[in-house]
Amino acid sequence: VGLPLLRIEGLEFCWPGATEPLLRGLDEVLLSGERVALMGQNGVGKSTLLRICAGLLLPTGGEVRMGGEPVGGLGAVKRSERIGFLFQDPERQLFHSTVRDEVLFSLRNTALPREEREQRLSTALEETGLTGKEGCHPLDLDSAERRMVALASLGIREPELLLLDEPCSGLDADSRRGFYELLARLHRE
């Protein structure tokens, strides 16, 4: 565990039209190399908090900073380079007609040479158990494999921070075990 990676200070969030904030007065510091599980009942704001930390929602009070900069002000490209976000439903982040194109799409705004892209693709597919499925349509895969495609798309970028919203939802015991092993390999310090 290392230096502060993400700092949440006085965070508040209220949905438009709501009379009470969903999140209020939240302060937290996440350190590089640290693994944190966010747990709670449905509706308490776990997904909302993750979306704020990913810069997909702006807080109504307080702020979330990464490296001293407000996450919401980083800009989409810089944010996507630094933060990987896995939605609850992987179908929400799959848009291409092949696994290969889907995973490589994450590198679209990088200056990496072709050889580096191909090496990262090969590694990401191997680590996610998707080698041999490069030509498959992601939505034709089972739910565990779709989740792995989404994770490979994040892992290929090698972000500083991975935010995973209910990553094991719908996975059987074997898939869940494989998913945890993959996360351990992808985010080693």
C-alpha positions in Angstrom: 0.0 0.0 0.0 1.4 3.3 -1.0 0.6 7.0 -1.6 -2.8 8.6 -1.7 -4.5 7.8 -5.0 -8.0 9.1 -4.6 -9.2 11.6 -2.0 -12.9 12.1 -1.2 -13.6 15.3 0.8 -16.9 16.4 2.2 -18.7 14.6 -0.6 -22.4 15.2 -1.0 -24.8 14.1 -3.7 -28.5 14.7 -4.2 -30.5 13.6 -7.1 -32.4 16.3 -8.9 -35.9 16.7 -7.3 -34.9 14.7 -4.1 -35.5 16.3 -0.8 -32.6 14.6 1.0 -29.0 14.0 -0.2 -28.2 10.4 -1.0 -24.6 10.9 0.2 -23.6 13.4 2.8 -20.3 14.4 4.4 -18.3 11.5 3.0 -14.5 11.7 3.6 -12.1 8.9 2.5 -8.6 8.4 1.2 -7.8 5.4 -1.0 -4.1 4.5 -1.3 -2.3 3.1 -4.3 -2.2 -0.7 -4.0 -5.1 -0.8 -1.6 -8.2 -2.9 -2.2 -11.5 -1.7 -0.8 -14.9 -3.4 -0.8 -17.9 -1.1 -0.7 -20.8 -2.9 0.9 -24.3 -2.0 1.9 -28.0 -2.5 1.2 -29.6 -1.7 -2.2 -30.3 2.0 -2.7 -27.7 3.4 -0.2 -25.6 5.0 -2.9 -22.8 2.5 -3.7 -23.1 2.7 -7.5 -23.6 6.5 -7.3 -20.5 6.9 -5.2 -18.5 4.8 -7.7 -19.8 6.8 -10.6 -18.8 10.0 -8.8 -15.3 8.6 -8.2 -15.1 7.7 -11.9 -16.1 11.2 -12.9 -19.4 10.1 -14.5 -21.5 12.1 -12.1 -20.5 15.3 -10.4 -21.1 15.7 -6.7 -23.5 18.4 -5.4 -21.0 19.2 -2.7 -17.4 18.4 -1.7 -15.0 16.8 -4.2 -13.2 13.8 -5.4 -9.5 14.3 -6.3 -7.0 12.1 -8.0 -3.4 13.3 -7.9 -4.6 16.6 -6.6 -7.0 17.2 -9.5 -10.8 17.1 -9.3 -11.8 13.8 -11.1 -14.8 15.6 -12.8 -12.4 18.1 -14.3 -9.9 15.6 -15.8 -11.7 15.3 -19.1 -12.9 12.1 -20.6 -9.7 10.9 -22.2 -7.4 11.6 -19.3 -10.0 10.1 -16.9 -10.3 6.9 -19.0 -6.5 6.6 -19.0 -6.3 6.8 -15.2 -9.6 5.2 -14.0 -11.2 2.0 -15.2 -14.9 1.5 -14.4 -16.7 -1.8 -14.7 -20.5 -1.3 -14.7 -22.9 -3.7 -13.0 -24.1 -4.9 -16.3 -21.2 -5.4 -18.8 -23.5 -5.1 -21.7 -23.6 -1.4 -21.0 -20.0 -1.0 -22.0 -19.8 -3.4 -25.0 -20.3 -1.8 -28.4 -18.2 -3.6 -31.0 -18.9 -6.7 -33.1 -15.9 -8.7 -32.0 -14.1 -9.3 -28.8 -10.8 -8.2 -30.4 -12.3 -4.9 -31.6 -14.0 -4.3 -28.2 -10.8 -4.8 -26.2 -8.6 -2.8 -28.6 -11.1 0.1 -28.6 -9.8 1.0 -25.2 -6.5 2.0 -26.7 -7.9 4.2 -29.5 -6.6 7.5 -28.0 -3.1 6.2 -27.2 0.1 6.7 -29.1 1.2 3.1 -28.4 2.9 1.4 -31.4 1.0 -1.4 -33.1 3.3 -4.1 -31.6 2.6 -2.9 -28.1 -1.2 -2.9 -28.7 -1.1 -6.4 -30.0 1.0 -7.6 -27.0 -1.4 -5.9 -24.6 -4.3 -7.5 -26.4 -2.7 -10.9 -26.3 -2.0 -10.5 -22.5 -5.5 -9.2 -21.8 -7.2 -12.1 -23.6 -5.0 -14.7 -22.0 -5.6 -13.3 -18.5 -9.3 -13.2 -19.0 -9.6 -16.6 -20.5 -10.8 -15.2 -23.9 -7.9 -16.4 -26.1 -9.6 -18.1 -29.1 -12.7 -15.9 -28.8 -11.3 -12.8 -30.5 -13.7 -13.1 -33.4 -16.8 -13.8 -31.4 -19.5 -11.1 -30.9 -19.2 -10.1 -27.2 -23.0 -10.3 -26.7 -23.0 -13.9 -27.9 -20.8 -14.9 -24.9 -22.2 -16.0 -21.5 -22.5 -13.4 -18.7 -19.2 -14.4 -17.1 -17.3 -14.1 -20.5 -19.0 -10.7 -21.2 -17.8 -9.5 -17.8 -14.3 -10.7 -18.7 -14.5 -8.8 -22.1 -15.3 -5.6 -20.2 -12.5 -6.3 -17.7 -10.0 -7.0 -20.5 -11.0 -3.7 -22.0 -10.1 -1.9 -18.8 -7.0 -4.0 -18.0 -5.5 -3.4 -21.4 -5.2 0.3 -20.5 -3.4 -0.4 -17.2 -5.3 2.3 -15.3 -4.1 3.5 -11.9 -7.6 2.9 -10.3 -10.1 0.1 -11.0 -13.7 0.8 -9.8 -15.9 -2.3 -10.0 -19.6 -2.1 -9.5 -20.9 -5.5 -8.3 -18.3 -7.3 -10.3 -19.4 -10.8 -9.3 -23.1 -10.3 -9.8 -24.5 -13.3 -11.8 -21.3 -15.3 -11.7 -21.2 -18.9 -10.6 -18.6 -20.1 -8.1 -16.0 -21.1 -10.7 -16.4 -17.9 -12.6 -16.2 -15.9 -9.4 -13.0 -17.6 -8.4 -11.5 -17.0 -11.9 -12.6 -13.4 -11.7 -10.8 -12.9 -8.3 -7.7 -14.5 -9.6 -7.7 -12.2 -12.7 -8.1 -9.1 -10.5 -5.2 -10.2 -8.4 -3.0 -10.6 -11.6 -4.2 -7.4 -13.2 -3.7 -5.1 -10.3 -0.5 -6.2 -8.7 1.7 -3.6 -7.1 
